[in-house]
Every structure is written in C-alpha cells, then in structure tokens.
C-alpha cells in the first residue's frame, strides 16, 4: 500500500511497515506543514494517511477535504501499532482504497465508509 505517515507516527512504526513491503512516506522527515497540507499531500500522492490525530477525520468529514483513506490510531502502544495497522490493512484494504476512515482502538476497530 502507498501510505503517508503523519509526524506523530513513530519512525519505528514507519520502518516496520516498510519492512513488510509498504511504500511509506513519513512527514517526520521534514517540518510538519500542518494538517490541511498533510491531508492534501496524501490525497495528491494517492496515499492512505496514518495518524494519531483526530483532526484529519474532522477535515475529511466536516469540511469535505479530499482523501484516499485515513487510519487513526487511538491509545495503542507504539510496540503494537504496526501489528494493528497491518491487520487493519488486511481486513479493510478495499474500504481504505475507496476512501474509508478506519479508527483503531485498544478493544475494537471502527470503520466509516466513504
């Protein structure tokens, strides 16, 4: 999958996803340009956004900002994040590619269809 990891996502998670064959660009390599620009970049590059920040869902839902799917991680330890992301990609790949918003929480994973 083509992914864009927000600056708040650990480089360890980014590296783990890359090791599993995903094409991951990480915002943490540069100065964070702000949520609007991050979401616009993910959309322009055809990448699914990975974040810990709820503001992206608000941009997409309330403001109608275009996107190619968003995965938000909520209260998951860094050591578990890559595993949970990989499971979500396997379970919801078609939904994400269609523009769904997936929220990964400790006890459940929620999906908001496009």
Backbone atoms as SQL, in Angstrom:
CREATE TABLE atoms (id INTEGER PRIMARY KEY, chain TEXT, resi INTEGER, resn TEXT, atom TEXT, x REAL, y REAL, z REAL);
INSERT INTO atoms VALUES
  (1, 'A', 1, 'UNK', 'N', 0.838, -1.186, 0.000),
  (2, 'A', 1, 'UNK', 'CA', 0.000, 0.000, 0.000),
  (3, 'A', 1, 'UNK', 'C', 0.877, 1.241, 0.000),
  (4, 'A', 2, 'UNK', 'N', 0.355, 2.291, -0.583),
  (5, 'A', 2, 'UNK', 'CA', 1.017, 3.586, -0.547),
  (6, 'A', 2, 'UNK', 'C', 0.466, 4.356, 0.644),
  (7, 'A', 3, 'UNK', 'N', 1.350, 4.702, 1.564),
  (8, 'A', 3, 'UNK', 'CA', 0.945, 5.307, 2.822),
  (9, 'A', 3, 'UNK', 'C', 1.701, 6.597, 3.074),
  (10, 'A', 4, 'UNK', 'N', 1.049, 7.515, 3.793),
  (11, 'A', 4, 'UNK', 'CA', 1.706, 8.719, 4.282),
  (12, 'A', 4, 'UNK', 'C', 1.523, 8.722, 5.787),
  (13, 'A', 5, 'UNK', 'N', 2.610, 8.633, 6.529),
  (14, 'A', 5, 'UNK', 'CA', 2.564, 8.630, 7.990),
  (15, 'A', 5, 'UNK', 'C', 2.751, 10.044, 8.498),
  (16, 'A', 6, 'UNK', 'N', 1.823, 10.496, 9.313),
  (17, 'A', 6, 'UNK', 'CA', 1.888, 11.813, 9.927),
  (18, 'A', 6, 'UNK', 'C', 3.113, 11.882, 10.844),
  (19, 'A', 7, 'UNK', 'N', 3.538, 13.082, 11.178),
  (20, 'A', 7, 'UNK', 'CA', 4.722, 13.272, 12.017),
  (21, 'A', 7, 'UNK', 'C', 4.559, 12.637, 13.397),
  (22, 'A', 8, 'UNK', 'N', 3.328, 12.495, 13.870),
  (23, 'A', 8, 'UNK', 'CA', 3.091, 11.918, 15.196),
  (24, 'A', 8, 'UNK', 'C', 3.262, 10.399, 15.221),
  (25, 'A', 9, 'UNK', 'N', 3.374, 9.772, 14.068),
  (26, 'A', 9, 'UNK', 'CA', 3.575, 8.329, 13.983),
  (27, 'A', 9, 'UNK', 'C', 5.072, 8.045, 14.180),
  (28, 'A', 10, 'UNK', 'N', 5.376, 7.093, 15.026),
  (29, 'A', 10, 'UNK', 'CA', 6.764, 6.758, 15.343),
  (30, 'A', 10, 'UNK', 'C', 7.519, 6.249, 14.113),
  (31, 'A', 11, 'UNK', 'N', 8.774, 6.634, 14.003),
  (32, 'A', 11, 'UNK', 'CA', 9.627, 6.128, 12.923),
  (33, 'A', 11, 'UNK', 'C', 9.750, 4.610, 13.009),
  (34, 'A', 12, 'UNK', 'N', 9.639, 4.047, 14.206),
  (35, 'A', 12, 'UNK', 'CA', 9.705, 2.591, 14.363),
  (36, 'A', 12, 'UNK', 'C', 8.517, 1.915, 13.675),
  (37, 'A', 13, 'UNK', 'N', 7.369, 2.541, 13.739),
  (38, 'A', 13, 'UNK', 'CA', 6.183, 2.021, 13.055),
  (39, 'A', 13, 'UNK', 'C', 6.386, 2.140, 11.547),
  (40, 'A', 14, 'UNK', 'N', 6.883, 3.281, 11.099),
  (41, 'A', 14, 'UNK', 'CA', 7.155, 3.502, 9.672),
  (42, 'A', 14, 'UNK', 'C', 8.117, 2.432, 9.156),
  (43, 'A', 15, 'UNK', 'N', 9.191, 2.202, 9.875),
  (44, 'A', 15, 'UNK', 'CA', 10.178, 1.201, 9.454),
  (45, 'A', 15, 'UNK', 'C', 9.585, -0.205, 9.423),
  (46, 'A', 16, 'UNK', 'N', 8.738, -0.528, 10.396),
  (47, 'A', 16, 'UNK', 'CA', 8.101, -1.849, 10.424),
  (48, 'A', 16, 'UNK', 'C', 7.184, -2.035, 9.212),
  (49, 'A', 17, 'UNK', 'N', 6.455, -1.003, 8.844),
  (50, 'A', 17, 'UNK', 'CA', 5.576, -1.084, 7.670),
  (51, 'A', 17, 'UNK', 'C', 6.395, -1.207, 6.388),
  (52, 'A', 18, 'UNK', 'N', 7.484, -0.460, 6.307),
  (53, 'A', 18, 'UNK', 'CA', 8.366, -0.569, 5.137),
  (54, 'A', 18, 'UNK', 'C', 8.949, -1.977, 5.023),
  (55, 'A', 19, 'UNK', 'N', 9.313, -2.547, 6.159),
  (56, 'A', 19, 'UNK', 'CA', 9.880, -3.899, 6.163),
  (57, 'A', 19, 'UNK', 'C', 8.877, -4.939, 5.668),
  (58, 'A', 20, 'UNK', 'N', 7.598, -4.637, 5.776),
  (59, 'A', 20, 'UNK', 'CA', 6.544, -5.537, 5.289),
  (60, 'A', 20, 'UNK', 'C', 6.129, -5.209, 3.854),
  (61, 'A', 21, 'UNK', 'N', 6.902, -4.332, 3.195),
  (62, 'A', 21, 'UNK', 'CA', 6.689, -4.075, 1.778),
  (63, 'A', 21, 'UNK', 'C', 5.814, -2.890, 1.430),
  (64, 'A', 22, 'UNK', 'N', 5.402, -2.120, 2.413),
  (65, 'A', 22, 'UNK', 'CA', 4.564, -0.953, 2.132),
  (66, 'A', 22, 'UNK', 'C', 5.429, 0.246, 1.730),
  (67, 'A', 23, 'UNK', 'N', 4.913, 1.052, 0.831),
  (68, 'A', 23, 'UNK', 'CA', 5.572, 2.284, 0.398),
  (69, 'A', 23, 'UNK', 'C', 5.108, 3.389, 1.347),
  (70, 'A', 24, 'UNK', 'N', 5.977, 3.764, 2.290),
  (71, 'A', 24, 'UNK', 'CA', 5.590, 4.715, 3.331),
  (72, 'A', 24, 'UNK', 'C', 6.449, 5.968, 3.247),
  (73, 'A', 25, 'UNK', 'N', 5.779, 7.096, 3.101),
  (74, 'A', 25, 'UNK', 'CA', 6.426, 8.397, 3.226),
  (75, 'A', 25, 'UNK', 'C', 6.091, 8.910, 4.618),
  (76, 'A', 26, 'UNK', 'N', 7.089, 9.498, 5.291),
  (77, 'A', 26, 'UNK', 'CA', 6.898, 9.954, 6.664),
  (78, 'A', 26, 'UNK', 'C', 7.074, 11.457, 6.745),
  (79, 'A', 27, 'UNK', 'N', 6.071, 12.144, 7.260),
  (80, 'A', 27, 'UNK', 'CA', 6.119, 13.597, 7.426),
  (81, 'A', 27, 'UNK', 'C', 7.207, 13.991, 8.421),
  (82, 'A', 28, 'UNK', 'N', 7.536, 13.109, 9.361),
  (83, 'A', 28, 'UNK', 'CA', 8.550, 13.403, 10.374),
  (84, 'A', 28, 'UNK', 'C', 9.934, 13.660, 9.812),
  (85, 'A', 29, 'UNK', 'N', 10.148, 13.332, 8.514),
  (86, 'A', 29, 'UNK', 'CA', 11.426, 13.620, 7.861),
  (87, 'A', 29, 'UNK', 'C', 11.613, 15.117, 7.611),
  (88, 'A', 30, 'UNK', 'N', 10.535, 15.864, 7.631),
  (89, 'A', 30, 'UNK', 'CA', 10.557, 17.300, 7.330),
  (90, 'A', 30, 'UNK', 'C', 9.762, 18.056, 8.383),
  (91, 'A', 31, 'UNK', 'N', 9.756, 19.362, 8.279),
  (92, 'A', 31, 'UNK', 'CA', 8.932, 20.177, 9.161),
  (93, 'A', 31, 'UNK', 'C', 7.465, 19.900, 8.839),
  (94, 'A', 32, 'UNK', 'N', 6.662, 19.689, 9.867),
  (95, 'A', 32, 'UNK', 'CA', 5.236, 19.413, 9.696),
  (96, 'A', 32, 'UNK', 'C', 4.551, 20.649, 9.106),
  (97, 'A', 33, 'UNK', 'N', 3.945, 20.524, 7.907),
  (98, 'A', 33, 'UNK', 'CA', 3.343, 21.683, 7.255),
  (99, 'A', 33, 'UNK', 'C', 1.936, 22.019, 7.753),
  (100, 'A', 34, 'UNK', 'N', 1.376, 21.233, 8.651),
  (101, 'A', 34, 'UNK', 'CA', 0.018, 21.459, 9.137),
  (102, 'A', 34, 'UNK', 'C', -0.940, 20.431, 8.555),
  (103, 'A', 35, 'UNK', 'N', -2.024, 20.212, 9.265),
  (104, 'A', 35, 'UNK', 'CA', -2.961, 19.151, 8.901),
  (105, 'A', 35, 'UNK', 'C', -3.541, 19.298, 7.499),
  (106, 'A', 36, 'UNK', 'N', -3.933, 20.512, 7.126),
  (107, 'A', 36, 'UNK', 'CA', -4.511, 20.728, 5.787),
  (108, 'A', 36, 'UNK', 'C', -3.543, 20.278, 4.696),
  (109, 'A', 37, 'UNK', 'N', -2.286, 20.666, 4.837),
  (110, 'A', 37, 'UNK', 'CA', -1.290, 20.335, 3.823),
  (111, 'A', 37, 'UNK', 'C', -0.934, 18.853, 3.824),
  (112, 'A', 38, 'UNK', 'N', -0.912, 18.250, 5.006),
  (113, 'A', 38, 'UNK', 'CA', -0.609, 16.819, 5.096),
  (114, 'A', 38, 'UNK', 'C', -1.702, 16.023, 4.389),
  (115, 'A', 39, 'UNK', 'N', -2.959, 16.339, 4.663),
  (116, 'A', 39, 'UNK', 'CA', -4.063, 15.623, 4.027),
  (117, 'A', 39, 'UNK', 'C', -4.083, 15.870, 2.528),
  (118, 'A', 40, 'UNK', 'N', -3.809, 17.104, 2.116),
  (119, 'A', 40, 'UNK', 'CA', -3.752, 17.419, 0.687),
  (120, 'A', 40, 'UNK', 'C', -2.625, 16.650, 0.001),
  (121, 'A', 41, 'UNK', 'N', -1.491, 16.533, 0.673),
  (122, 'A', 41, 'UNK', 'CA', -0.373, 15.781, 0.097),
  (123, 'A', 41, 'UNK', 'C', -0.729, 14.304, -0.060),
  (124, 'A', 42, 'UNK', 'N', -1.317, 13.721, 0.975),
  (125, 'A', 42, 'UNK', 'CA', -1.724, 12.317, 0.891),
  (126, 'A', 42, 'UNK', 'C', -2.692, 12.115, -0.265),
  (127, 'A', 43, 'UNK', 'N', -3.629, 13.024, -0.412),
  (128, 'A', 43, 'UNK', 'CA', -4.606, 12.928, -1.497),
  (129, 'A', 43, 'UNK', 'C', -3.934, 13.058, -2.856),
  (130, 'A', 44, 'UNK', 'N', -3.071, 14.054, -3.013),
  (131, 'A', 44, 'UNK', 'CA', -2.395, 14.294, -4.294),
  (132, 'A', 44, 'UNK', 'C', -1.496, 13.130, -4.692),
  (133, 'A', 45, 'UNK', 'N', -0.886, 12.474, -3.701),
  (134, 'A', 45, 'UNK', 'CA', 0.029, 11.364, -3.975),
  (135, 'A', 45, 'UNK', 'C', -0.669, 10.005, -3.983),
  (136, 'A', 46, 'UNK', 'N', -1.978, 9.993, -3.764),
  (137, 'A', 46, 'UNK', 'CA', -2.712, 8.736, -3.762),
  (138, 'A', 46, 'UNK', 'C', -2.347, 7.834, -2.598),
  (139, 'A', 47, 'UNK', 'N', -2.069, 8.435, -1.446),
  (140, 'A', 47, 'UNK', 'CA', -1.641, 7.676, -0.272),
  (141, 'A', 47, 'UNK', 'C', -2.720, 7.675, 0.811),
  (142, 'A', 48, 'UNK', 'N', -2.790, 6.571, 1.539),
  (143, 'A', 48, 'UNK', 'CA', -3.643, 6.473, 2.712),
  (144, 'A', 48, 'UNK', 'C', -2.885, 7.116, 3.866),
  (145, 'A', 49, 'UNK', 'N', -3.558, 7.982, 4.618),
  (146, 'A', 49, 'UNK', 'CA', -2.921, 8.688, 5.721),
  (147, 'A', 49, 'UNK', 'C', -3.012, 7.872, 7.005),
  (148, 'A', 50, 'UNK', 'N', -1.894, 7.768, 7.720),
  (149, 'A', 50, 'UNK', 'CA', -1.853, 7.141, 9.046),
  (150, 'A', 50, 'UNK', 'C', -1.548, 8.253, 10.049),
  (151, 'A', 51, 'UNK', 'N', -2.347, 8.325, 11.116),
  (152, 'A', 51, 'UNK', 'CA', -2.170, 9.390, 12.087),
  (153, 'A', 51, 'UNK', 'C', -2.657, 8.970, 13.464),
  (154, 'A', 52, 'UNK', 'N', -2.300, 9.761, 14.457),
  (155, 'A', 52, 'UNK', 'CA', -2.842, 9.623, 15.802),
  (156, 'A', 52, 'UNK', 'C', -3.791, 10.792, 16.088),
  (157, 'A', 53, 'UNK', 'N', -3.907, 11.699, 15.162),
  (158, 'A', 53, 'UNK', 'CA', -4.589, 12.979, 15.306),
  (159, 'A', 53, 'UNK', 'C', -6.031, 12.901, 14.792),
  (160, 'A', 54, 'UNK', 'N', -6.999, 13.259, 15.635),
  (161, 'A', 54, 'UNK', 'CA', -8.398, 13.198, 15.219),
  (162, 'A', 54, 'UNK', 'C', -8.792, 14.332, 14.271),
  (163, 'A', 55, 'UNK', 'N', -7.971, 15.350, 14.156),
  (164, 'A', 55, 'UNK', 'CA', -8.316, 16.493, 13.307),
  (165, 'A', 55, 'UNK', 'C', -8.487, 16.111, 11.836),
  (166, 'A', 56, 'UNK', 'N', -7.809, 15.077, 11.383),
  (167, 'A', 56, 'UNK', 'CA', -7.918, 14.691, 9.977),
  (168, 'A', 56, 'UNK', 'C', -9.314, 14.164, 9.643),
  (169, 'A', 57, 'UNK', 'N', -9.903, 13.431, 10.561),
  (170, 'A', 57, 'UNK', 'CA', -11.269, 12.967, 10.361),
  (171, 'A', 57, 'UNK', 'C', -12.227, 14.141, 10.274),
  (172, 'A', 58, 'UNK', 'N', -12.005, 15.139, 11.103),
  (173, 'A', 58, 'UNK', 'CA', -12.849, 16.327, 11.065),
  (174, 'A', 58, 'UNK', 'C', -12.686, 17.069, 9.744),
  (175, 'A', 59, 'UNK', 'N', -11.451, 17.169, 9.257),
  (176, 'A', 59, 'UNK', 'CA', -11.229, 17.812, 7.961),
  (177, 'A', 59, 'UNK', 'C', -11.958, 17.067, 6.852),
  (178, 'A', 60, 'UNK', 'N', -11.869, 15.750, 6.896),
  (179, 'A', 60, 'UNK', 'CA', -12.480, 14.935, 5.843),
  (180, 'A', 60, 'UNK', 'C', -14.000, 14.920, 5.936),
  (181, 'A', 61, 'UNK', 'N', -14.522, 14.775, 7.135),
  (182, 'A', 61, 'UNK', 'CA', -15.968, 14.621, 7.302),
  (183, 'A', 61, 'UNK', 'C', -16.691, 15.966, 7.323),
  (184, 'A', 62, 'UNK', 'N', -16.250, 16.858, 8.179),
  (185, 'A', 62, 'UNK', 'CA', -16.965, 18.129, 8.339),
  (186, 'A', 62, 'UNK', 'C', -16.681, 19.130, 7.225),
  (187, 'A', 63, 'UNK', 'N', -15.442, 19.124, 6.737),
  (188, 'A', 63, 'UNK', 'CA', -15.079, 20.096, 5.711),
  (189, 'A', 63, 'UNK', 'C', -15.031, 19.495, 4.310),
  (190, 'A', 64, 'UNK', 'N', -15.187, 18.190, 4.217),
  (191, 'A', 64, 'UNK', 'CA', -15.213, 17.542, 2.913),
  (192, 'A', 64, 'UNK', 'C', -13.876, 17.537, 2.187),
  (193, 'A', 65, 'UNK', 'N', -12.781, 17.612, 2.941),
  (194, 'A', 65, 'UNK', 'CA', -11.452, 17.594, 2.313),
  (195, 'A', 65, 'UNK', 'C', -11.234, 16.250, 1.621),
  (196, 'A', 66, 'UNK', 'N', -10.737, 16.264, 0.391),
  (197, 'A', 66, 'UNK', 'CA', -10.496, 15.000, -0.317),
  (198, 'A', 66, 'UNK', 'C', -9.388, 14.195, 0.359),
  (199, 'A', 67, 'UNK', 'N', -9.533, 12.869, 0.280),
  (200, 'A', 67, 'UNK', 'CA', -8.530, 11.977, 0.846),
  (201, 'A', 67, 'UNK', 'C', -8.665, 10.612, 0.198),
  (202, 'A', 68, 'UNK', 'N', -7.659, 9.775, 0.421),
  (203, 'A', 68, 'UNK', 'CA', -7.634, 8.414, -0.134),
  (204, 'A', 68, 'UNK', 'C', -7.746, 7.360, 0.949),
  (205, 'A', 69, 'UNK', 'N', -8.345, 7.719, 2.054),
  (206, 'A', 69, 'UNK', 'CA', -8.452, 6.829, 3.204),
  (207, 'A', 69, 'UNK', 'C', -7.584, 7.354, 4.337),
  (208, 'A', 70, 'UNK', 'N', -8.089, 7.177, 5.537),
  (209, 'A', 70, 'UNK', 'CA', -7.385, 7.635, 6.740),
  (210, 'A', 70, 'UNK', 'C', -7.443, 6.515, 7.774),
  (211, 'A', 71, 'UNK', 'N', -6.315, 6.249, 8.406),
  (212, 'A', 71, 'UNK', 'CA', -6.276, 5.317, 9.529),
  (213, 'A', 71, 'UNK', 'C', -5.801, 6.097, 10.746),
  (214, 'A', 72, 'UNK', 'N', -6.642, 6.115, 11.774),
  (215, 'A', 72, 'UNK', 'CA', -6.292, 6.804, 13.013),
  (216, 'A', 72, 'UNK', 'C', -6.063, 5.771, 14.105),
  (217, 'A', 73, 'UNK', 'N', -4.960, 5.918, 14.808),
  (218, 'A', 73, 'UNK', 'CA', -4.594, 5.033, 15.909),
  (219, 'A', 73, 'UNK', 'C', -4.897, 5.764, 17.211),
  (220, 'A', 74, 'UNK', 'N', -5.650, 5.102, 18.097),
  (221, 'A', 74, 'UNK', 'CA', -6.059, 5.727, 19.353),
  (222, 'A', 74, 'UNK', 'C', -5.611, 4.871, 20.537),
  (223, 'A', 75, 'UNK', 'N', -4.747, 5.423, 21.375),
  (224, 'A', 75, 'UNK', 'CA', -4.336, 4.774, 22.630),
  (225, 'A', 75, 'UNK', 'C', -3.774, 3.366, 22.455),
  (226, 'A', 76, 'UNK', 'N', -2.989, 3.167, 21.409),
  (227, 'A', 76, 'UNK', 'CA', -2.314, 1.889, 21.177),
  (228, 'A', 76, 'UNK', 'C', -0.826, 2.115, 21.436),
  (229, 'A', 77, 'UNK', 'N', -0.211, 1.250, 22.211),
  (230, 'A', 77, 'UNK', 'CA', 1.228, 1.368, 22.480),
  (231, 'A', 77, 'UNK', 'C', 1.999, 1.302, 21.166),
  (232, 'A', 78, 'UNK', 'N', 3.080, 2.044, 21.085),
  (233, 'A', 78, 'UNK', 'CA', 3.894, 2.082, 19.871),
  (234, 'A', 78, 'UNK', 'C', 4.312, 0.672, 19.458),
  (235, 'A', 79, 'UNK', 'N', 4.653, -0.177, 20.414),
  (236, 'A', 79, 'UNK', 'CA', 5.101, -1.531, 20.091),
  (237, 'A', 79, 'UNK', 'C', 4.014, -2.369, 19.417),
  (238, 'A', 80, 'UNK', 'N', 2.760, -1.979, 19.566),
  (239, 'A', 80, 'UNK', 'CA', 1.643, -2.729, 18.988),
  (240, 'A', 80, 'UNK', 'C', 1.085, -2.074, 17.718),
  (241, 'A', 81, 'UNK', 'N', 1.460, -0.842, 17.455),
  (242, 'A', 81, 'UNK', 'CA', 0.836, -0.095, 16.368),
  (243, 'A', 81, 'UNK', 'C', 1.036, -0.729, 14.996),
  (244, 'A', 82, 'UNK', 'N', 2.230, -1.142, 14.665),
  (245, 'A', 82, 'UNK', 'CA', 2.476, -1.728, 13.346),
  (246, 'A', 82, 'UNK', 'C', 1.646, -2.989, 13.155),
  (247, 'A', 83, 'UNK', 'N', 1.596, -3.834, 14.171),
  (248, 'A', 83, 'UNK', 'CA', 0.799, -5.060, 14.094),
  (249, 'A', 83, 'UNK', 'C', -0.676, -4.745, 13.851),
  (250, 'A', 84, 'UNK', 'N', -1.205, -3.804, 14.596),
  (251, 'A', 84, 'UNK', 'CA', -2.621, -3.436, 14.445),
  (252, 'A', 84, 'UNK', 'C', -2.885, -2.792, 13.089),
  (253, 'A', 85, 'UNK', 'N', -1.939, -1.988, 12.596),
  (254, 'A', 85, 'UNK', 'CA', -2.085, -1.394, 11.266),
  (255, 'A', 85, 'UNK', 'C', -2.097, -2.466, 10.185),
  (256, 'A', 86, 'UNK', 'N', -1.181, -3.406, 10.269),
  (257, 'A', 86, 'UNK', 'CA', -1.118, -4.474, 9.274),
  (258, 'A', 86, 'UNK', 'C', -2.410, -5.288, 9.258),
  (259, 'A', 87, 'UNK', 'N', -2.976, -5.547, 10.421),
  (260, 'A', 87, 'UNK', 'CA', -4.249, -6.265, 10.489),
  (261, 'A', 87, 'UNK', 'C', -5.361, -5.435, 9.847),
  (262, 'A', 88, 'UNK', 'N', -5.393, -4.139, 10.132),
  (263, 'A', 88, 'UNK', 'CA', -6.416, -3.267, 9.539),
  (264, 'A', 88, 'UNK', 'C', -6.266, -3.217, 8.023),
  (265, 'A', 89, 'UNK', 'N', -5.031, -3.161, 7.529),
  (266, 'A', 89, 'UNK', 'CA', -4.821, -3.160, 6.077),
  (267, 'A', 89, 'UNK', 'C', -5.357, -4.443, 5.458),
  (268, 'A', 90, 'UNK', 'N', -5.108, -5.565, 6.114),
  (269, 'A', 90, 'UNK', 'CA', -5.585, -6.854, 5.596),
  (270, 'A', 90, 'UNK', 'C', -7.109, -6.926, 5.625),
  (271, 'A', 91, 'UNK', 'N', -7.704, -6.456, 6.708),
  (272, 'A', 91, 'UNK', 'CA', -9.155, -6.560, 6.874),
  (273, 'A', 91, 'UNK', 'C', -9.934, -5.525, 6.063),
  (274, 'A', 92, 'UNK', 'N', -9.369, -4.341, 5.874),
  (275, 'A', 92, 'UNK', 'CA', -10.126, -3.228, 5.292),
  (276, 'A', 92, 'UNK', 'C', -9.459, -2.605, 4.072),
  (277, 'A', 93, 'UNK', 'N', -8.601, -3.340, 3.386),
  (278, 'A', 93, 'UNK', 'CA', -7.862, -2.770, 2.257),
  (279, 'A', 93, 'UNK', 'C', -8.791, -2.158, 1.220),
  (280, 'A', 94, 'UNK', 'N', -9.803, -2.883, 0.797),
  (281, 'A', 94, 'UNK', 'CA', -10.711, -2.367, -0.241),
  (282, 'A', 94, 'UNK', 'C', -11.441, -1.123, 0.249),
  (283, 'A', 95, 'UNK', 'N', -11.867, -1.124, 1.512),
  (284, 'A', 95, 'UNK', 'CA', -12.561, 0.034, 2.074),
  (285, 'A', 95, 'UNK', 'C', -11.641, 1.250, 2.126),
  (286, 'A', 96, 'UNK', 'N', -10.401, 1.022, 2.567),
  (287, 'A', 96, 'UNK', 'CA', -9.442, 2.130, 2.640),
  (288, 'A', 96, 'UNK', 'C', -9.156, 2.691, 1.254),
  (289, 'A', 97, 'UNK', 'N', -8.946, 1.825, 0.298),
  (290, 'A', 97, 'UNK', 'CA', -8.676, 2.288, -1.064),
  (291, 'A', 97, 'UNK', 'C', -9.854, 3.080, -1.634),
  (292, 'A', 98, 'UNK', 'N', -11.060, 2.806, -1.125),
  (293, 'A', 98, 'UNK', 'CA', -12.252, 3.531, -1.567),
  (294, 'A', 98, 'UNK', 'C', -12.448, 4.841, -0.801),
  (295, 'A', 99, 'UNK', 'N', -11.612, 5.064, 0.242),
  (296, 'A', 99, 'UNK', 'CA', -11.690, 6.325, 0.981),
  (297, 'A', 99, 'UNK', 'C', -12.319, 6.228, 2.358),
  (298, 'A', 100, 'UNK', 'N', -12.353, 5.060, 2.954),
  (299, 'A', 100, 'UNK', 'CA', -12.912, 4.900, 4.303),
  (300, 'A', 100, 'UNK', 'C', -11.988, 5.528, 5.342),
  (301, 'A', 101, 'UNK', 'N', -12.559, 5.775, 6.499),
  (302, 'A', 101, 'UNK', 'CA', -11.788, 6.212, 7.658),
  (303, 'A', 101, 'UNK', 'C', -11.857, 5.078, 8.675),
  (304, 'A', 102, 'UNK', 'N', -10.698, 4.557, 9.049),
  (305, 'A', 102, 'UNK', 'CA', -10.609, 3.442, 9.982),
  (306, 'A', 102, 'UNK', 'C', -9.970, 3.957, 11.271),
  (307, 'A', 103, 'UNK', 'N', -10.622, 3.666, 12.383),
  (308, 'A', 103, 'UNK', 'CA', -10.110, 4.061, 13.694),
  (309, 'A', 103, 'UNK', 'C', -9.770, 2.800, 14.471),
  (310, 'A', 104, 'UNK', 'N', -8.493, 2.682, 14.852),
  (311, 'A', 104, 'UNK', 'CA', -8.018, 1.517, 15.591),
  (312, 'A', 104, 'UNK', 'C', -7.901, 1.903, 17.068),
  (313, 'A', 105, 'UNK', 'N', -8.706, 1.242, 17.889),
  (314, 'A', 105, 'UNK', 'CA', -8.714, 1.472, 19.329),
  (315, 'A', 105, 'UNK', 'C', -8.252, 0.200, 20.035),
  (316, 'A', 106, 'UNK', 'N', -7.937, 0.269, 21.318),
  (317, 'A', 106, 'UNK', 'CA', -7.452, -0.925, 22.018),
  (318, 'A', 106, 'UNK', 'C', -8.380, -2.136, 21.916),
  (319, 'A', 107, 'UNK', 'N', -9.680, -1.922, 22.037),
  (320, 'A', 107, 'UNK', 'CA', -10.594, -3.066, 22.086),
  (321, 'A', 107, 'UNK', 'C', -11.406, -3.272, 20.811),
  (322, 'A', 108, 'UNK', 'N', -11.258, -2.393, 19.844),
  (323, 'A', 108, 'UNK', 'CA', -12.038, -2.549, 18.607),
  (324, 'A', 108, 'UNK', 'C', -11.456, -1.710, 17.487),
  (325, 'A', 109, 'UNK', 'N', -11.924, -1.989, 16.290),
  (326, 'A', 109, 'UNK', 'CA', -11.583, -1.191, 15.121),
  (327, 'A', 109, 'UNK', 'C', -12.897, -0.747, 14.495),
  (328, 'A', 110, 'UNK', 'N', -13.035, 0.554, 14.290),
  (329, 'A', 110, 'UNK', 'CA', -14.249, 1.105, 13.687),
  (330, 'A', 110, 'UNK', 'C', -13.957, 1.544, 12.259),
  (331, 'A', 111, 'UNK', 'N', -14.959, 1.456, 11.412),
  (332, 'A', 111, 'UNK', 'CA', -14.797, 1.900, 10.039),
  (333, 'A', 111, 'UNK', 'C', -15.938, 2.815, 9.663),
  (334, 'A', 112, 'UNK', 'N', -15.577, 3.922, 9.023),
  (335, 'A', 112, 'UNK', 'CA', -16.564, 4.857, 8.476),
  (336, 'A', 112, 'UNK', 'C', -16.424, 4.772, 6.971),
  (337, 'A', 113, 'UNK', 'N', -17.419, 4.179, 6.327),
  (338, 'A', 113, 'UNK', 'CA', -17.325, 4.017, 4.865),
  (339, 'A', 113, 'UNK', 'C', -17.209, 5.363, 4.160),
  (340, 'A', 114, 'UNK', 'N', -16.681, 5.341, 2.941),
  (341, 'A', 114, 'UNK', 'CA', -16.564, 6.601, 2.189),
  (342, 'A', 114, 'UNK', 'C', -17.924, 7.191, 1.855);
